[in-house]
Amino acid sequence: GFEDLAKTTGLPPATLRRQLGVLIEAGVVAAGEDGDGLRDYSLDRSDVPLVRVLLDLAQAEDWT
């Protein structure tokens, strides 16, 4: 879910929450449902160099 995505990306939850729609639209984050019908998010394109750079920057800075 959302908490796992925040841990995976290292983004502050407030930043991730604000930018989640943009990340989904860009194809960086995949949104779906788990087996219980709850929203489930996963990092879909962490292999793209630009995404890796953005994640590294976000982890280095407090972008809240």
C-alpha positions as CSV (number, residue, x, y, z in Angstrom):
1,G,0.0,0.0,0.0
2,F,0.9,3.6,0.4
3,E,3.2,3.1,3.4
4,D,5.2,0.5,1.6
5,L,5.5,2.8,-1.5
6,A,6.8,5.6,0.8
7,K,9.4,3.3,2.3
8,T,10.5,2.0,-1.1
9,T,10.9,5.4,-2.6
10,G,12.2,7.1,0.5
11,L,9.9,10.1,-0.2
12,P,8.3,11.9,2.7
13,P,4.7,10.7,2.9
14,A,3.4,14.3,2.5
15,T,5.4,14.7,-0.7
16,L,4.3,11.3,-2.0
17,R,0.7,12.0,-1.3
18,R,0.8,15.4,-3.1
19,Q,2.6,13.9,-6.2
20,L,0.9,10.5,-6.3
21,G,-1.4,11.4,-9.2
22,V,1.5,12.8,-11.3
23,L,3.6,9.7,-10.6
24,I,0.8,7.4,-11.6
25,E,0.0,9.3,-14.8
26,A,3.7,9.3,-15.7
27,G,3.8,5.5,-15.3
28,V,6.3,5.7,-12.4
29,V,3.9,4.3,-9.9
30,A,1.4,1.5,-10.7
31,A,-1.9,1.7,-8.9
32,G,-4.1,-1.4,-8.4
33,E,-5.9,-3.4,-5.7
34,D,-4.8,-6.1,-3.4
35,G,-6.6,-9.3,-2.8
36,D,-8.9,-7.5,-0.2
37,G,-10.0,-4.8,-2.7
38,L,-7.7,-2.2,-1.0
39,R,-5.6,0.3,-3.0
40,D,-2.2,-1.1,-3.7
41,Y,0.7,0.9,-5.2
42,S,4.1,-0.2,-6.5
43,L,7.1,1.5,-8.0
44,D,6.8,0.6,-11.7
45,R,9.7,2.3,-13.4
46,S,12.5,2.5,-10.9
47,D,14.8,1.3,-13.7
48,V,14.5,4.5,-15.7
49,P,17.6,6.7,-15.0
50,L,15.6,9.9,-14.5
51,V,13.3,8.2,-11.9
52,R,16.4,6.9,-10.1
53,V,17.9,10.4,-10.0
54,L,14.7,11.9,-8.7
55,L,14.4,9.3,-6.0
56,D,18.0,9.9,-5.0
57,L,17.4,13.6,-4.8
58,A,14.2,13.2,-2.8
59,Q,16.0,10.9,-0.3
60,A,18.8,13.5,0.0
61,E,16.5,16.4,0.7
62,D,13.5,16.9,2.9
63,W,10.9,17.8,0.3
64,T,7.9,18.3,2.4
